[in-house]
Amino acid sequence: MSRHDYAPADPSRRHFLVVSGGVGLGLTLTLAEAQAGITARTAQPGEFIANAFVTIGPDGGVTVVVKHLEMGQGVATGLPVLVAEELEVDPALVRVEFAPADASRYNNLFWGPSQGTGGSTATANSWEQLRKAGAAAREMLIEAAARILKVERSGLTALNGGVVHIPTGRRLGYGELVGEAARLKAPENPPLKPHAEFRLIGRKGVKRTDSNDKVTGAAVYGLDIRLPGMVTAVVARPPVFGAKLKDVDRKAALRVPGVVAVLVISSGVAVVAQNFWAAKLGREVLKLEWSPPTTLVSTEALRRGWTELLSQPGAVARDQGAPEASLNSGERRVTAIYEAPYLAHAPMEPLNCVVRLSRTKCEIWAGCQFQSHDQAMAAKAAGLEPSQVEINTLYAGGSFGRRANPASDYIVEGVEIAKAVGLPVRLVWTREDDIAGGYYRPMFLHGFEAALDAGGLPLVWRHRLVGQSIMENGPFAAMIKNGIDPVSVEGAANLPYAIPHLRVELHSPKTPVPVLWWRSVGSSHTAFATECFLDELAQAGGRDPLDLRRALLAEQPRHLAVLELAAAKAGWGQALPAGKGRGLAVHESFHSVVAQVVDVAIGETGKIKVERVVCAVDCGIAVTPDVVVAQMEGGIAYALSAALFGEITLKDGAAQQSNFHDYRCLRMSEMPKIEVHILPSAAPPTGVGEPGVPPLAPALCNAIFAATGKRIRTLPIGDTV
């Protein structure tokens, strides 16, 4: 077996994966119930399984189960810190396991009976849960020490992986206490540390738990899994959106050495082979006939139709004051149309999974983001019950929302192929499959009409959005109320500015192009449009963009605080040389507020150079500040790639982009200097994985205007103006 062959976890390694478990439909169990019914892992001799999240071995080693997918955002680092803080252990010594798919114990507390990662909720929903898990283990260990030492419990304290008897200084390591602790009942409500006593939470310098494995290649991804008898599959999917398979000629593909089967599955035609290259070559020579849809979608046609919709009233998402009646009462009227394109997620690791199926069991190895939903969809495809589907969550090389798919597309494909061939299957999507395959961030048009009062302040703000609904299909359709998909208008319907007359409307046209949440979801396009248009109003009213926001955010202390911090650190108001500009934006998403100031330099040929981004964030308490900084930096780089280059265009029903040569991402030489400032806070943590994205595009476009006088209303910008 190679080092990536599937084998039981080696406890001497720092990270290892839980490989068993079932599914349940109830809410999260109490700690005592979890202790009684723990099945995430089999107790080894002498181990103390305190609850569903914490296990301590006879050597004193602590293992923490992480219920969320680690896709680069740092949950395998930040979440164990919550346990380590209460348990009084060094987080560098904590081992990490990824939880099995089991919503009865590992559900996302914000989502009810469903396990998954998304919406920047991982730390926020685990904040109290994991601290309680650590505190419960600590209290049981202290009680065990009291019994062993035959002393009053009040004279004992937990410290550095052991329990100390304060009067005598005698110390028992946790490993010496596990036997006695295992006989105790978990406390229901263990006392939690007050904020003032935190030693780990909020501390800089906590090392990433996954860095070493990723640098050395020891980290296991789906493509690393090897099973006996495993075959590899690729799928030929419709060449245009909405097409249906009409006929298959398999002969040429079956003649390719290594190809073992050609199968029709729900999403297209699968070519199964002994290795990836044989499967890919087999797919290339397949002769397929498709029935195209009645209309072949194109970006130009969508733009024309959606521009017409901007002139028509839509479903009302917010209605405040009397905007229609007041439009003509202002001193000046301003209108604009903004456009944001379809965007692919383009994670570094394209979609893949490994599936092994028997008559009574389905095993999956993948970087699953929606474990409960993937489990249910896999069970349906396999003809099993969800409890018979076992998901082994591996590292994911990015996602940005793509793996959180209501259709569970790549998982279902893998199961369907494994069911048909009767062998373990590794399904692989190529980069071209991924970028041209749909499930994009929706294209959106934003139409604005505003009126200013005599002081240059907005009196009326009317915002009309046109774009596809993400939520209309699948299990989330019930969230659409009165024609409003809440993720389409987030960041628009909750605009924080104090404007007397405000109306937000939405059109949700249908197309055959599948769409999905993309990092920061609706805020990825609403922040661009609203923050750029607000700068237009500042110009029209003769006001400084920062001063206008100050005036309109007087009742929004969090927005105002990050705005002031970012502006001060960036030197807002300082004179800049010709050809340079500075722009700002502020936006709330996932209960965090982020302000960014962008400095640009425009060369003689119009070449854009983004020189610096100053970012201020209020995300509640920063559990691991270094992770917060990294997420802001990563979000800024991701957003900058999209703002400058990101665009999926459609022609004759198909995407025109296929790989990084025509779907560009930021080069290292194009990366600006980034400064991140975290507002001190004692409030519970809020999201950080996504909120760094929305302010970048508008701050950049506002900076370009400051440098050139040119308004950018359509993304992507390109690298010249």
ChimeraX attribute file (.defattr): number of C-alpha atoms within 10 A of each C-alpha:
attribute: neighborCount
match mode: 1-to-1
recipient: residues
	/A:1	9
	/A:2	9
	/A:3	11
	/A:4	16
	/A:5	13
	/A:6	15
	/A:7	13
	/A:8	10
	/A:9	13
	/A:10	10
	/A:11	12
	/A:12	8
	/A:13	11
	/A:14	17
	/A:15	21
	/A:16	19
	/A:17	22
	/A:18	21
	/A:19	22
	/A:20	18
	/A:21	20
	/A:22	19
	/A:23	25
	/A:24	19
	/A:25	14
	/A:26	14
	/A:27	17
	/A:28	21
	/A:29	16
	/A:30	18
	/A:31	25
	/A:32	17
	/A:33	16
	/A:34	20
	/A:35	19
	/A:36	15
	/A:37	13
	/A:38	18
	/A:39	16
	/A:40	24
	/A:41	18
	/A:42	11
	/A:43	14
	/A:44	10
	/A:45	9
	/A:46	16
	/A:47	21
	/A:48	26
	/A:49	25
	/A:50	28
	/A:51	25
	/A:52	28
	/A:53	29
	/A:54	24
	/A:55	22
	/A:56	24
	/A:57	21
	/A:58	18
	/A:59	13
	/A:60	20
	/A:61	17
	/A:62	27
	/A:63	23
	/A:64	26
	/A:65	26
	/A:66	26
	/A:67	29
	/A:68	28
	/A:69	26
	/A:70	25
	/A:71	21
	/A:72	20
	/A:73	22
	/A:74	23
	/A:75	23
	/A:76	26
	/A:77	24
	/A:78	26
	/A:79	26
	/A:80	27
	/A:81	29
	/A:82	26
	/A:83	32
	/A:84	29
	/A:85	22
	/A:86	26
	/A:87	27
	/A:88	21
	/A:89	24
	/A:90	17
	/A:91	23
	/A:92	15
	/A:93	15
	/A:94	21
	/A:95	21
	/A:96	25
	/A:97	24
	/A:98	23
	/A:99	29
	/A:100	29
	/A:101	35
	/A:102	29
	/A:103	26
	/A:104	19
	/A:105	31
	/A:106	28
	/A:107	27
	/A:108	24
	/A:109	19
	/A:110	14
	/A:111	13
	/A:112	14
	/A:113	20
	/A:114	26
	/A:115	28
	/A:116	26
	/A:117	24
	/A:118	22
	/A:119	19
	/A:120	21
	/A:121	24
	/A:122	29
	/A:123	24
	/A:124	23
	/A:125	19
	/A:126	20
	/A:127	18
	/A:128	15
	/A:129	19
	/A:130	26
	/A:131	24
	/A:132	25
	/A:133	28
	/A:134	29
	/A:135	26
	/A:136	28
	/A:137	29
	/A:138	29
	/A:139	21
	/A:140	23
	/A:141	31
	/A:142	26
	/A:143	22
	/A:144	24
	/A:145	30
	/A:146	19
	/A:147	15
	/A:148	13
	/A:149	14
	/A:150	9
	/A:151	13
	/A:152	12
	/A:153	16
	/A:154	11
	/A:155	13
	/A:156	21
	/A:157	18
	/A:158	22
	/A:159	16
	/A:160	13
	/A:161	21
	/A:162	22
	/A:163	26
	/A:164	20
	/A:165	21
	/A:166	12
	/A:167	8
	/A:168	9
	/A:169	10
	/A:170	11
	/A:171	19
	/A:172	19
	/A:173	19
	/A:174	29
	/A:175	20
	/A:176	21
	/A:177	27
	/A:178	25
	/A:179	18
	/A:180	16
	/A:181	26
	/A:182	20
	/A:183	11
	/A:184	13
	/A:185	15
	/A:186	24
	/A:187	17
	/A:188	13
	/A:189	12
	/A:190	18
	/A:191	14
	/A:192	14
	/A:193	14
	/A:194	7
	/A:195	12
	/A:196	7
	/A:197	9
	/A:198	12
	/A:199	13
	/A:200	20
	/A:201	21
	/A:202	19
	/A:203	14
	/A:204	13
	/A:205	11
	/A:206	19
	/A:207	15
	/A:208	17
	/A:209	22
	/A:210	20
	/A:211	14
	/A:212	13
	/A:213	14
	/A:214	12
	/A:215	9
	/A:216	8
	/A:217	10
	/A:218	15
	/A:219	18
	/A:220	23
	/A:221	20
	/A:222	26
	/A:223	18
	/A:224	18
	/A:225	20
	/A:226	20
	/A:227	18
	/A:228	10
	/A:229	9
	/A:230	19
	/A:231	24
	/A:232	26
	/A:233	32
	/A:234	29
	/A:235	27
	/A:236	19
	/A:237	19
	/A:238	20
	/A:239	15
	/A:240	23
	/A:241	24
	/A:242	20
	/A:243	18
	/A:244	17
	/A:245	17
	/A:246	10
	/A:247	12
	/A:248	15
	/A:249	13
	/A:250	19
	/A:251	13
	/A:252	13
	/A:253	25
	/A:254	21
	/A:255	12
	/A:256	17
	/A:257	13
	/A:258	19
	/A:259	25
	/A:260	20
	/A:261	19
	/A:262	26
	/A:263	18
	/A:264	17
	/A:265	17
	/A:266	15
	/A:267	17
	/A:268	16
	/A:269	22
	/A:270	26
	/A:271	29
	/A:272	31
	/A:273	27
	/A:274	18
	/A:275	15
	/A:276	20
	/A:277	15
	/A:278	22
	/A:279	29
	/A:280	23
	/A:281	18
	/A:282	28
	/A:283	26
	/A:284	13
	/A:285	16
	/A:286	19
	/A:287	13
	/A:288	16
	/A:289	14
	/A:290	17
	/A:291	13
	/A:292	17
	/A:293	14
	/A:294	8
	/A:295	12
	/A:296	18
	/A:297	21
	/A:298	15
	/A:299	18
	/A:300	12
	/A:301	13
	/A:302	16
	/A:303	16
	/A:304	10
	/A:305	12
	/A:306	20
	/A:307	17
	/A:308	11
	/A:309	20
	/A:310	21
	/A:311	10
	/A:312	10
	/A:313	12
	/A:314	18
	/A:315	17
	/A:316	16
	/A:317	23
	/A:318	17
	/A:319	14
	/A:320	13
	/A:321	13
	/A:322	13
	/A:323	20
	/A:324	13
	/A:325	10
	/A:326	17
	/A:327	21
	/A:328	14
	/A:329	13
	/A:330	17
	/A:331	16
	/A:332	18
	/A:333	18
	/A:334	16
	/A:335	15
	/A:336	15
	/A:337	18
	/A:338	21
	/A:339	21
	/A:340	25
	/A:341	22
	/A:342	21
	/A:343	22
	/A:344	27
	/A:345	25
	/A:346	22
	/A:347	19
	/A:348	11
	/A:349	19
	/A:350	22
	/A:351	27
	/A:352	25
	/A:353	26
	/A:354	28
	/A:355	28
	/A:356	21
	/A:357	22
	/A:358	14
	/A:359	11
	/A:360	11
	/A:361	17
	/A:362	25
	/A:363	20
	/A:364	28
	/A:365	25
	/A:366	26
	/A:367	27
	/A:368	33
	/A:369	26
	/A:370	22
	/A:371	32
	/A:372	27
	/A:373	23
	/A:374	29
	/A:375	30
	/A:376	20
	/A:377	23
	/A:378	31
	/A:379	21
	/A:380	16
	/A:381	18
	/A:382	25
	/A:383	15
	/A:384	18
	/A:385	17
	/A:386	24
	/A:387	17
	/A:388	21
	/A:389	28
	/A:390	26
	/A:391	29
	/A:392	24
	/A:393	28
	/A:394	28
	/A:395	23
	/A:396	25
	/A:397	17
	/A:398	20
	/A:399	26
	/A:400	23
	/A:401	22
	/A:402	25
	/A:403	29
	/A:404	22
	/A:405	20
	/A:406	17
	/A:407	15
	/A:408	21
	/A:409	17
	/A:410	22
	/A:411	26
	/A:412	25
	/A:413	25
	/A:414	29
	/A:415	28
	/A:416	24
	/A:417	33
	/A:418	26
	/A:419	21
	/A:420	14
	/A:421	16
	/A:422	13
	/A:423	19
	/A:424	25
	/A:425	29
	/A:426	32
	/A:427	29
	/A:428	23
	/A:429	19
	/A:430	18
	/A:431	18
	/A:432	14
	/A:433	18
	/A:434	21
	/A:435	25
	/A:436	23
	/A:437	21
	/A:438	23
	/A:439	22
	/A:440	25
	/A:441	29
	/A:442	28
	/A:443	21
	/A:444	24
	/A:445	24
	/A:446	25
	/A:447	22
	/A:448	19
	/A:449	18
	/A:450	25
	/A:451	26
	/A:452	24
	/A:453	15
	/A:454	11
	/A:455	11
	/A:456	19
	/A:457	23
	/A:458	28
	/A:459	24
	/A:460	27
	/A:461	24
	/A:462	20
	/A:463	24
	/A:464	26
	/A:465	28
	/A:466	27
	/A:467	21
	/A:468	23
	/A:469	27
	/A:470	25
	/A:471	21
	/A:472	17
	/A:473	13
	/A:474	11
	/A:475	11
	/A:476	12
	/A:477	13
	/A:478	11
	/A:479	14
	/A:480	14
	/A:481	11
	/A:482	9
	/A:483	17
	/A:484	21
	/A:485	25
	/A:486	18
	/A:487	19
	/A:488	28
	/A:489	26
	/A:490	22
	/A:491	24
	/A:492	25
	/A:493	21
	/A:494	12
	/A:495	19
	/A:496	17
	/A:497	19
	/A:498	17
	/A:499	17
	/A:500	14
	/A:501	21
	/A:502	24
	/A:503	21
	/A:504	23
	/A:505	25
	/A:506	27
	/A:507	25
	/A:508	21
	/A:509	13
	/A:510	11
	/A:511	16
	/A:512	15
	/A:513	20
	/A:514	18
	/A:515	23
	/A:516	24
	/A:517	26
	/A:518	22
	/A:519	26
	/A:520	26
	/A:521	26
	/A:522	24
	/A:523	27
	/A:524	27
	/A:525	31
	/A:526	28
	/A:527	27
	/A:528	30
	/A:529	29
	/A:530	22
	/A:531	25
	/A:532	28
	/A:533	25
	/A:534	21
	/A:535	26
	/A:536	20
	/A:537	25
	/A:538	21
	/A:539	14
	/A:540	16
	/A:541	20
	/A:542	13
	/A:543	17
	/A:544	14
	/A:545	19
	/A:546	18
	/A:547	11
	/A:548	21
	/A:549	24
	/A:550	18
	/A:551	13
	/A:552	16
	/A:553	19
	/A:554	12
	/A:555	13
	/A:556	13
	/A:557	10
	/A:558	17
	/A:559	24
	/A:560	19
	/A:561	20
	/A:562	24
	/A:563	27
	/A:564	16
	/A:565	19
	/A:566	28
	/A:567	22
	/A:568	13
	/A:569	15
	/A:570	21
	/A:571	12
	/A:572	15
	/A:573	11
	/A:574	8
	/A:575	10
	/A:576	13
	/A:577	9
	/A:578	10
	/A:579	16
	/A:580	22
	/A:581	24
	/A:582	27
	/A:583	27
	/A:584	31
	/A:585	32
	/A:586	26
	/A:587	28
	/A:588	24
	/A:589	25
	/A:590	18
	/A:591	17
	/A:592	21
	/A:593	26
	/A:594	31
	/A:595	30
	/A:596	32
	/A:597	30
	/A:598	29
	/A:599	26
	/A:600	24
	/A:601	23
	/A:602	20
	/A:603	13
	/A:604	8
	/A:605	8
	/A:606	13
	/A:607	13
	/A:608	21
	/A:609	17
	/A:610	22
	/A:611	15
	/A:612	18
	/A:613	27
	/A:614	22
	/A:615	32
	/A:616	28
	/A:617	32
	/A:618	27
	/A:619	27
	/A:620	21
	/A:621	20
	/A:622	29
	/A:623	24
	/A:624	24
	/A:625	19
	/A:626	19
	/A:627	24
	/A:628	24
	/A:629	22
	/A:630	17
	/A:631	22
	/A:632	26
	/A:633	21
	/A:634	18
	/A:635	23
	/A:636	26
	/A:637	23
	/A:638	20
	/A:639	24
	/A:640	23
	/A:641	22
	/A:642	28
	/A:643	25
	/A:644	20
	/A:645	19
	/A:646	26
	/A:647	24
	/A:648	24
	/A:649	18
	/A:650	22
	/A:651	14
	/A:652	13
	/A:653	21
	/A:654	22
	/A:655	23
	/A:656	16
	/A:657	18
	/A:658	18
	/A:659	16
	/A:660	12
	/A:661	8
	/A:662	13
	/A:663	19
	/A:664	16
	/A:665	20
	/A:666	16
	/A:667	9
	/A:668	8
	/A:669	6
	/A:670	16
	/A:671	17
	/A:672	19
	/A:673	12
	/A:674	16
	/A:675	18
	/A:676	19
	/A:677	20
	/A:678	20
	/A:679	16
	/A:680	13
	/A:681	13
	/A:682	12
	/A:683	12
	/A:684	15
	/A:685	22
	/A:686	24
	/A:687	25
	/A:688	33
	/A:689	27
	/A:690	27
	/A:691	32
	/A:692	34
	/A:693	31
	/A:694	32
	/A:695	32
	/A:696	33
	/A:697	32
	/A:698	31
	/A:699	27
	/A:700	30
	/A:701	30
	/A:702	33
	/A:703	25
	/A:704	27
	/A:705	20
	/A:706	19
	/A:707	21
	/A:708	17
	/A:709	11
	/A:710	13
	/A:711	17
	/A:712	19
	/A:713	19
	/A:714	16
	/A:715	21
	/A:716	19
	/A:717	18
	/A:718	14
	/A:719	15
	/A:720	12
	/A:721	15
